[in-house]
Amino acid sequence: FIDDRTGGLRGSELMFIAGEPGVGKSALTWRAAQNFAERQMRKDEEKRIGTLVLSLEMAEHPSNMRLASLITGLNPAAMRFGNVSTKDIQAITNEWAARQQLPFYFNFSSTVRASAMRAIIMESIRRHNVGLVVIDHFRYFDMDERYANQNQEDEEKARFKESRGFAKRV
């Protein structure tokens, strides 16, 4: 869907997905990231590109529930309230196990500065050959320095990838 609308994402490009709260932006981007990671499994192991999702909004537990819902199709509200059967739990376990080798990585840092995010990304590139980075809730990270207004800070965030030495790799 995203590729159809945008012509695809090219190396070193930055794309923003925006919309009203609760319309599914995170679900859409996580699904796109998961699909990218799954397509990498068709390649030889040494040619696979990893995917990193930096979840700046949700902690690990709710993020895991969201991911379990994405991969199984189970109702997230039912999972949240524990309204799942033994069969549902088995489906989650099976789907999770089937994706164990995916080059798909997560970081759940709800408060992070640009320098820490840069270190996380660079380490992921080094260790896992990450080439796609999804920053879920981009506005939730802080630059290392303060700016006079939000527009200036947003401009610096948008330039973050270009000015920090990993744009060519990502």
Buried (B, 14 or more C-beta within 10 A) or exposed (E): EBEEEEEEBEEEEBEEBEEEEEEEBBEBBBBBBBBBBBEBEEEEEEEBBBBBBBBBEBEEEBBBBBBBBBBBEBEBEEBEEEEBEEEBBEBBEEBBEEBEEBBBBBBBBEEBBBEBBBEBBBEBBEEBBBBBBBBBBBEBBBBEEEEEEEEEBBEBBEEBBEEBEBBEBB
